[in-house]
Amino acid sequence: MCSRNDEEDGSQSLMEGKTKLTWTEVCQKCSTEKPVIQILQIKHAYCRNCFLAHVNHKFRSTLGKSKMMKPSDVVLAAFSGSGKSNAMLHLLHAGLSEQSHKRFLFKVQVLYIDEGAILGTSLEDRTANLQAISGIIEQYGFKSYYTTLASIFEETGSKCFPLVKDSTLKIKENSEEELKNLFLNVKSLTAREDLLRQLRRKIFLQSAKELDCCKVFTANTSTDLAIHILTDVSLGRGSQMHHDVSFCDPRDASVKIIRPLLELSSKEVTYYSVFHELESIYIPSLCTKASSDSSIHNMSKQFVMELMENFPSTVSTVFRTGEKLGSTNTTNTCETEDNLCIICQMKLDVSVAACSSVQATDFSRLISSLGPAGFDNKTLSQLPGILSNQADSLLCSSSTSCCSDSDVQCGCHKDVQRLSFPDVEKLCCYGCRLIIHDMENTSSLPESILHKVRTRRSLENMRESIQDFLL
């Protein structure tokens, strides 16, 4: 079946690396000015003015061809202080200006999420970052707000606060401690980064609903999304790829997450920021000063960046391939709440069929934990019981003798508050299960997630109790 001869050494069949680029004398767009930047190949050499027009056109066309933006929309733009998020605000401001041709008609509000609690940043430094970010947003004239990552643990009250000059960071000590305990409870950096990504998404959605915004803009470039594609595949989130890297994430019925920079690479956005002299604020992250092999995300990033040195089309190839692979996935619009993951809101894709990959993974994890001394033929025949007993010994909260919250007990003796690992695990997709497996216990999860687990378990118990009485 192979056309390659045995005598060939295969050298001609390998992909050729990038040849040395030579600058053209004039811009390929206007043919008058001297080019200052090359994008991918020699034929994409632009002067400064043509390059800025190219970036602005890509941004506007990405929003225009989607036909999702309505004049009455109120958009919440996520701002982190990075150059990418500042470039997104600059492009939005240019599109909303009176001088702009076919200017945007929707309204824009800006949200900054403070994540200093999980990084160990002092309150003074976090307040200084907040005020610096306020200064950057102020020049665009957008109404801005801030919230904290710890607000995911707050059940009631306002979670978004106006961001103005000389703003002070409002925090709640209890929520901050719960957030710290949650991330200390997760052992690996890979699981922490994945958990932070899911919590950010939840914060975006709850903030947008509080501020009456129907869409959220994030500053993800095609380079970021190409790295996310490889990371998702490595973490078993291949079925979620389309929602994680496409223009629109429609998982939530009332709020859509939009990625208007997905047609632009990180190189293009960086040069756009340089030419416009846009400010940026460096804020450390979980992977700051971490080695390239400390997490799957870091390894995927290094892999893509090293390939880009010799093969400039790497990002475009990976990103476009990921879009095609995920384009056949259906949305969650017809799915009921019981069929969705409690963490990422994706359809539960875990198969329980015999000899499935999930079953093989659980078997391998159990054998690795038992070791050679604890595994024999007798243990093999008792695997279901061992798995159940092992999980039930890890409880995430204290038990109660009755389902009633009041002093008057109904005598049902059901451990409503007692949640074991299987209770949480079976309501998660495969990717989120890896986060749960990496936790020492599930008691540190946000109450909103644990409440969903209790509700679904109660419904399941109710179905089982009335099953014999149904026709």
Secondary structure per residue as TSV (DSSP state, phi and psi in degrees):
chain	resnum	aa	ss	phi	psi
A	1	M	-	360.0	-24.5
A	2	C	-	-88.6	135.7
A	3	S	-	-87.6	-4.8
A	4	R	-	-78.1	131.8
A	5	N	-	-76.8	152.3
A	6	D	T	-67.1	-25.4
A	7	E	T	-75.7	-17.4
A	8	E	-	-74.3	144.1
A	9	D	-	-89.2	-5.2
A	10	G	S	85.8	-0.6
A	11	S	G	-66.3	-31.3
A	12	Q	G	-76.9	-18.0
A	13	S	G	-89.1	-8.7
A	14	L	S	-77.3	151.8
A	15	M	-	-68.7	133.7
A	16	E	-	-78.2	142.2
A	17	G	-	-77.1	176.8
A	18	K	-	-71.5	130.2
A	19	T	-	-79.5	162.1
A	20	K	-	-67.6	123.9
A	21	L	-	-80.9	138.6
A	22	T	-	-115.9	135.0
A	23	W	-	-72.0	134.6
A	24	T	-	-76.8	158.8
A	25	E	S	-76.1	-29.6
A	26	V	S	-132.3	160.6
A	27	C	-	-64.5	137.0
A	28	Q	T	-72.1	-12.0
A	29	K	T	-94.1	-54.3
A	30	C	T	-98.5	-18.1
A	31	S	S	60.6	25.0
A	32	T	S	-129.0	-46.8
A	33	E	S	-84.9	160.9
A	34	K	-	-80.8	132.7
A	35	P	-	-71.1	148.8
A	36	V	-	-122.0	-9.5
A	37	I	E	-149.7	141.2
A	38	Q	E	-113.9	132.8
A	39	I	-	-112.5	115.0
A	40	L	S	66.1	-69.0
A	41	Q	S	-129.8	174.3
A	42	I	G	-62.6	-35.2
A	43	K	G	-67.9	-11.6
A	44	H	G	-106.6	52.8
A	45	A	E	-101.6	123.4
A	46	Y	E	-123.9	152.7
A	47	C	-	-81.4	176.9
A	48	R	H	-62.7	-50.1
A	49	N	H	-65.6	-41.2
A	50	C	H	-68.6	-35.2
A	51	F	H	-66.1	-44.6
A	52	L	H	-63.8	-38.5
A	53	A	H	-66.3	-36.0
A	54	H	H	-63.3	-45.3
A	55	V	H	-65.7	-44.6
A	56	N	H	-62.7	-39.5
A	57	H	H	-65.9	-41.8
A	58	K	H	-61.3	-42.6
A	59	F	H	-63.9	-47.3
A	60	R	H	-68.1	-39.0
A	61	S	H	-69.5	-32.8
A	62	T	H	-62.4	-42.8
A	63	L	H	-73.2	-36.6
A	64	G	H	-71.3	-44.2
A	65	K	H	-72.6	-16.3
A	66	S	H	-73.2	-27.2
A	67	K	T	56.2	32.6
A	68	M	-	-102.9	-19.9
A	69	M	-	-85.4	127.5
A	70	K	-	-111.2	151.4
A	71	P	T	-59.2	-27.3
A	72	S	T	-88.7	0.3
A	73	D	-	-69.5	144.6
A	74	V	E	-115.4	116.0
A	75	V	E	-101.8	136.4
A	76	L	E	-104.2	110.1
A	77	A	E	-91.0	122.4
A	78	A	E	-79.0	125.5
A	79	F	-	-123.6	126.0
A	80	S	-	-111.7	-6.2
A	81	G	S	94.5	-8.7
A	82	S	S	-75.6	167.8
A	83	G	H	-64.3	-33.8
A	84	K	H	-64.9	-46.1
A	85	S	H	-69.2	-33.0
A	86	N	H	-69.4	-37.9
A	87	A	H	-63.6	-37.7
A	88	M	H	-63.9	-42.2
A	89	L	H	-65.0	-37.9
A	90	H	H	-65.0	-41.6
A	91	L	H	-66.5	-39.0
A	92	L	H	-65.3	-42.0
A	93	H	H	-64.0	-39.9
A	94	A	H	-65.9	-37.9
A	95	G	H	-71.7	-23.4
A	96	L	H	-92.2	-7.3
A	97	S	S	-71.3	155.3
A	98	E	T	-66.5	-30.2
A	99	Q	T	-77.4	-12.4
A	100	S	S	-72.9	137.8
A	101	H	T	-75.4	129.2
A	102	K	T	52.7	58.6
A	103	R	-	-66.2	156.4
A	104	F	-	-66.6	142.5
A	105	L	-	-106.4	-9.3
A	106	F	S	-80.2	163.4
A	107	K	E	-99.5	151.1
A	108	V	E	-124.4	131.3
A	109	Q	E	-123.1	154.4
A	110	V	E	-118.4	140.1
A	111	L	E	-127.0	132.0
A	112	Y	E	-115.5	129.9
A	113	I	E	-105.2	119.9
A	114	D	E	-84.6	123.3
A	115	E	-	-117.2	20.9
A	116	G	H	-65.3	-22.7
A	117	A	H	-63.7	-41.0
A	118	I	H	-80.8	-10.7
A	119	L	H	-99.6	-5.4
A	120	G	T	74.7	21.9
A	121	T	-	-76.4	139.8
A	122	S	-	-68.2	157.7
A	123	L	H	-63.9	-33.5
A	124	E	H	-65.9	-42.8
A	125	D	H	-68.4	-37.9
A	126	R	H	-65.4	-39.4
A	127	T	H	-67.1	-38.6
A	128	A	H	-63.6	-41.3
A	129	N	H	-63.3	-39.3
A	130	L	H	-62.2	-43.8
A	131	Q	H	-70.2	-35.2
A	132	A	H	-66.3	-39.9
A	133	I	H	-66.4	-37.8
A	134	S	H	-60.7	-37.9
A	135	G	H	-66.4	-36.3
A	136	I	H	-69.6	-44.6
A	137	I	H	-69.3	-30.4
A	138	E	H	-61.0	-32.4
A	139	Q	T	-69.1	-17.9
A	140	Y	T	-91.7	-16.5
A	141	G	T	80.1	13.1
A	142	F	-	-81.9	146.3
A	143	K	E	-72.3	127.5
A	144	S	E	-126.0	153.2
A	145	Y	E	-138.7	163.6
A	146	Y	E	-137.9	155.9
A	147	T	E	-147.6	174.4
A	148	T	E	-117.0	156.0
A	149	L	G	-64.3	-27.3
A	150	A	G	-70.4	-11.7
A	151	S	G	-66.1	-12.9
A	152	I	G	-65.7	-19.4
A	153	F	G	-92.8	-6.3
A	154	E	-	-88.9	130.7
A	155	E	-	-88.9	-38.8
A	156	T	S	-129.2	170.9
A	157	G	S	86.3	168.1
A	158	S	-	-72.6	138.1
A	159	K	-	-113.0	-11.1
A	160	C	-	-113.3	135.4
A	161	F	E	-124.3	145.4
A	162	P	E	-60.0	138.7
A	163	L	-	-107.0	106.8
A	164	V	-	-127.6	178.6
A	165	K	T	-63.7	137.9
A	166	D	T	63.8	31.2
A	167	S	-	-69.4	145.2
A	168	T	-	-109.6	143.5
A	169	L	-	-75.8	122.8
A	170	K	-	-98.1	118.3
A	171	I	-	-128.4	158.1
A	172	K	-	-115.5	120.9
A	173	E	H	-58.4	-40.6
A	174	N	H	-62.7	-44.9
A	175	S	H	-66.5	-37.2
A	176	E	H	-63.9	-41.6
A	177	E	H	-66.8	-39.2
A	178	E	H	-64.2	-38.7
A	179	L	H	-66.2	-42.9
A	180	K	H	-62.1	-42.7
A	181	N	H	-64.6	-35.0
A	182	L	H	-62.2	-46.9
A	183	F	H	-77.3	-27.6
A	184	L	H	-69.9	-25.9
A	185	N	H	-74.5	-19.7
A	186	V	B	-93.1	127.2
A	187	K	-	-82.3	-47.6
A	188	S	S	-94.5	153.0
A	189	L	H	-67.8	-32.7
A	190	T	H	-60.2	-47.4
A	191	A	H	-67.4	-34.9
A	192	R	H	-65.1	-44.8
A	193	E	H	-64.6	-40.1
A	194	D	H	-66.2	-41.1
A	195	L	H	-63.9	-43.0
A	196	L	H	-61.7	-38.3
A	197	R	H	-63.8	-40.8
A	198	Q	H	-70.9	-37.7
A	199	L	H	-67.2	-38.8
A	200	R	H	-58.0	-44.4
A	201	R	H	-62.0	-40.7
A	202	K	H	-64.6	-38.7
A	203	I	H	-65.1	-42.2
A	204	F	H	-56.3	-46.5
A	205	L	H	-68.5	-45.7
A	206	Q	H	-69.3	-32.9
A	207	S	H	-70.8	-40.4
A	208	A	H	-63.2	-39.5
A	209	K	H	-68.4	-37.2
A	210	E	H	-67.8	-35.2
A	211	L	T	-94.5	9.0
A	212	D	T	59.1	44.3
A	213	C	-	-106.0	139.8
A	214	C	S	-98.6	-10.9
A	215	K	E	-142.5	150.6
A	216	V	E	-122.7	129.1
A	217	F	E	-99.8	129.7
A	218	T	-	-119.5	151.5
A	219	A	-	-96.0	53.1
A	220	N	-	-88.9	121.6
A	221	T	-	-88.8	173.0
A	222	S	H	-64.0	-30.9
A	223	T	H	-65.2	-45.1
A	224	D	H	-61.7	-41.3
A	225	L	H	-71.3	-33.4
A	226	A	H	-63.5	-39.5
A	227	I	H	-67.0	-39.5
A	228	H	H	-63.8	-34.4
A	229	I	H	-62.5	-49.2
A	230	L	H	-64.9	-37.6
A	231	T	H	-66.8	-42.9
A	232	D	H	-62.0	-43.1
A	233	V	H	-63.1	-40.4
A	234	S	H	-68.0	-29.4
A	235	L	T	-94.5	7.4
A	236	G	T	78.0	22.6
A	237	R	-	-106.2	30.9
A	238	G	G	-60.6	-34.6
A	239	S	G	-70.9	-17.0
A	240	Q	G	-95.8	0.2
A	241	M	H	-56.4	-42.3
A	242	H	H	-62.4	-41.2
A	243	H	H	-73.5	-29.2
A	244	D	H	-81.5	-22.4
A	245	V	H	-125.3	-5.1
A	246	S	S	-80.1	174.3
A	247	F	S	-61.4	-39.7
A	248	C	E	-125.0	135.0
A	249	D	E	-106.7	103.3
A	250	P	-	-97.3	23.2
A	251	R	-	-61.5	-37.6
A	252	D	S	-90.0	137.3
A	253	A	S	-69.5	-31.6
A	254	S	S	-103.1	-21.3
A	255	V	-	-129.4	127.4
A	256	K	E	-104.6	139.6
A	257	I	E	-97.6	121.5
A	258	I	E	-111.2	141.8
A	259	R	-	-118.5	85.6
A	260	P	T	-73.7	-13.3
A	261	L	T	-98.3	11.3
A	262	L	T	-68.9	-17.5
A	263	E	T	-87.1	-6.0
A	264	L	S	-107.1	141.9
A	265	S	-	-86.3	166.3
A	266	S	H	-63.0	-32.9
A	267	K	H	-64.1	-44.9
A	268	E	H	-63.8	-43.0
A	269	V	H	-66.9	-37.5
A	270	T	H	-64.4	-46.8
A	271	Y	H	-65.6	-34.6
A	272	Y	H	-60.7	-42.7
A	273	S	H	-66.7	-38.3
A	274	V	H	-67.0	-45.8
A	275	F	H	-66.5	-30.5
A	276	H	T	-94.8	0.8
A	277	E	T	54.4	49.4
A	278	L	-	-82.2	140.3
A	279	E	-	-80.2	157.3
A	280	S	-	-146.3	153.5
A	281	I	-	-118.2	127.3
A	282	Y	-	-85.6	120.1
A	283	I	-	-123.7	123.1
A	284	P	-	-59.8	156.4
A	285	S	-	-125.3	-177.0
A	286	L	T	-62.8	-32.3
A	287	C	T	-97.0	10.1
A	288	T	T	-62.7	130.2
A	289	K	T	64.5	12.1
A	290	A	-	-85.8	149.6
A	291	S	-	-70.3	164.1
A	292	S	T	-67.8	-23.8
A	293	D	T	-100.9	17.3
A	294	S	S	-79.6	-21.3
A	295	S	S	-152.1	162.3
A	296	I	H	-65.5	-37.1
A	297	H	H	-63.2	-43.4
A	298	N	H	-65.2	-38.9
A	299	M	H	-66.8	-40.4
A	300	S	H	-64.6	-39.0
A	301	K	H	-64.8	-46.0
A	302	Q	H	-62.8	-40.0
A	303	F	H	-60.4	-45.7
A	304	V	H	-68.5	-43.4
A	305	M	H	-65.4	-38.9
A	306	E	H	-69.3	-36.6
A	307	L	H	-66.3	-34.6
A	308	M	H	-63.6	-25.0
A	309	E	H	-64.3	-38.7
A	310	N	H	-106.6	-20.8
A	311	F	-	-129.3	88.8
A	312	P	T	-61.6	-21.0
A	313	S	T	-88.2	10.4
A	314	T	H	-58.3	-50.6
A	315	V	H	-61.7	-46.1
A	316	S	H	-61.9	-41.0
A	317	T	H	-65.7	-47.4
A	318	V	H	-64.8	-44.2
A	319	F	H	-65.5	-46.3
A	320	R	H	-67.1	-36.5
A	321	T	H	-64.4	-41.7
A	322	G	H	-62.7	-37.6
A	323	E	H	-63.3	-40.5
A	324	K	H	-70.3	-38.2
A	325	L	H	-66.9	-31.1
A	326	G	H	-97.7	-2.3
A	327	S	T	-70.3	-18.9
A	328	T	T	-87.8	-6.9
A	329	N	-	-70.3	141.1
A	330	T	-	-85.6	159.7
A	331	T	-	-84.2	175.9
A	332	N	S	-95.0	12.1
A	333	T	T	-64.0	-31.0
A	334	C	T	-98.3	4.2
A	335	E	-	-88.1	142.7
A	336	T	-	-83.6	164.8
A	337	E	G	-61.4	-31.3
A	338	D	G	-68.8	-19.6
A	339	N	G	-98.9	8.5
A	340	L	B	-110.7	149.4
A	341	C	-	-67.0	139.5
A	342	I	T	-74.0	-13.5
A	343	I	T	-103.1	-51.8
A	344	C	T	-105.4	-5.1
A	345	Q	-	65.6	21.1
A	346	M	-	-92.1	160.1
A	347	K	B	-62.3	137.4
A	348	L	-	-66.0	110.7
A	349	D	-	-104.6	15.8
A	350	V	-	-85.0	118.1
A	351	S	-	-85.1	140.4
A	352	V	-	-109.0	12.8
A	353	A	S	-68.0	155.5
A	354	A	T	-63.8	142.1
A	355	C	T	64.2	25.0
A	356	S	-	-77.3	164.6
A	357	S	H	-65.9	-32.6
A	358	V	H	-66.6	-43.6
A	359	Q	H	-63.5	-39.2
A	360	A	H	-65.4	-37.6
A	361	T	H	-66.1	-43.9
A	362	D	H	-62.9	-39.9
A	363	F	H	-63.4	-44.4
A	364	S	H	-64.6	-38.9
A	365	R	H	-65.0	-39.6
A	366	L	H	-67.0	-44.2
A	367	I	H	-63.0	-40.0
A	368	S	H	-65.2	-35.8
A	369	S	H	-73.8	-32.8
A	370	L	H	-75.4	-36.1
A	371	G	T	80.1	171.1
A	372	P	T	-65.3	-29.1
A	373	A	T	-77.2	-26.8
A	374	G	S	-97.8	5.0
A	375	F	-	-120.5	128.0
A	376	D	-	-151.2	-172.5
A	377	N	H	-63.4	-35.1
A	378	K	H	-65.9	-40.6
A	379	T	H	-64.4	-36.6
A	380	L	H	-60.6	-38.2
A	381	S	H	-75.1	-14.7
A	382	Q	T	-110.6	19.2
A	383	L	H	-57.2	-46.7
A	384	P	H	-58.6	-41.6
A	385	G	H	-68.7	-37.4
A	386	I	H	-65.2	-44.1
A	387	L	H	-60.3	-42.1
A	388	S	H	-67.3	-45.6
A	389	N	H	-67.0	-38.0
A	390	Q	H	-64.7	-39.0
A	391	A	H	-74.5	-38.4
A	392	D	H	-68.7	-19.5
A	393	S	T	-76.7	-12.0
A	394	L	S	-106.3	97.4
A	395	L	B	-104.2	147.5
A	396	C	S	-99.6	-6.7
A	397	S	S	-163.3	166.5
A	398	S	-	-71.1	151.9
A	399	S	-	-87.8	161.0
A	400	T	-	-131.6	156.0
A	401	S	S	-89.1	-6.0
A	402	C	-	-150.4	153.1
A	403	C	S	-79.2	-10.0
A	404	S	-	-81.8	137.1
A	405	D	S	-85.2	-13.2
A	406	S	S	-90.7	178.5
A	407	D	S	-70.6	-25.5
A	408	V	S	-84.6	114.7
A	409	Q	-	-98.4	145.9
A	410	C	-	-88.4	-10.2
A	411	G	-	80.1	21.1
A	412	C	-	-78.6	-23.0
A	413	H	-	58.1	33.6
A	414	K	-	-97.3	133.3
A	415	D	-	-82.5	78.8
A	416	V	S	-67.8	-41.5
A	417	Q	S	-80.9	-11.2
A	418	R	-	-85.3	109.3
A	419	L	-	-117.4	124.8
A	420	S	B	-97.9	172.0
A	421	F	H	-58.8	-43.0
A	422	P	H	-61.2	-32.3
A	423	D	H	-59.8	-41.3
A	424	V	H	-82.1	-40.1
A	425	E	H	-64.2	-41.3
A	426	K	T	-71.0	-11.8
A	427	L	T	-101.0	12.8
A	428	C	S	-117.2	151.1
A	429	C	-	-73.0	175.3
A	430	Y	H	-63.2	-42.0
A	431	G	H	-63.1	-41.2
A	432	C	H	-73.8	-25.4
A	433	R	H	-62.2	-33.6
A	434	L	H	-64.6	-33.8
A	435	I	H	-66.9	-45.0
A	436	I	H	-62.6	-40.5
A	437	H	H	-64.5	-27.2
A	438	D	T	-84.9	-3.0
A	439	M	B	-94.6	146.6
A	440	E	S	-73.0	-34.8
A	441	N	-	-157.0	164.3
A	442	T	S	-100.3	7.0
A	443	S	T	-68.1	-21.3
A	444	S	T	-86.6	-2.1
A	445	L	S	-64.7	152.4
A	446	P	-	-57.3	147.1
A	447	E	H	-62.1	-30.3
A	448	S	H	-62.5	-35.4
A	449	I	H	-74.6	-45.1
A	450	L	H	-64.0	-33.4
A	451	H	H	-64.5	-38.9
A	452	K	H	-62.8	-38.5
A	453	V	H	-63.8	-46.4
A	454	R	H	-63.3	-41.4
A	455	T	H	-63.5	-46.9
A	456	R	H	-67.4	-35.5
A	457	R	H	-68.2	-38.1
A	458	S	H	-64.1	-42.0
A	459	L	H	-63.7	-39.3
A	460	E	H	-65.2	-42.1
A	461	N	H	-64.8	-36.9
A	462	M	H	-65.9	-41.8
A	463	R	H	-61.4	-41.4
A	464	E	H	-66.0	-36.7
A	465	S	H	-71.8	-27.7
A	466	I	H	-106.0	6.6
A	467	Q	G	-59.9	-39.4
A	468	D	G	-71.6	-16.0
A	469	F	G	-98.6	-3.5
A	470	L	-	-87.0	144.4
A	471	L	-	-80.2	360.0
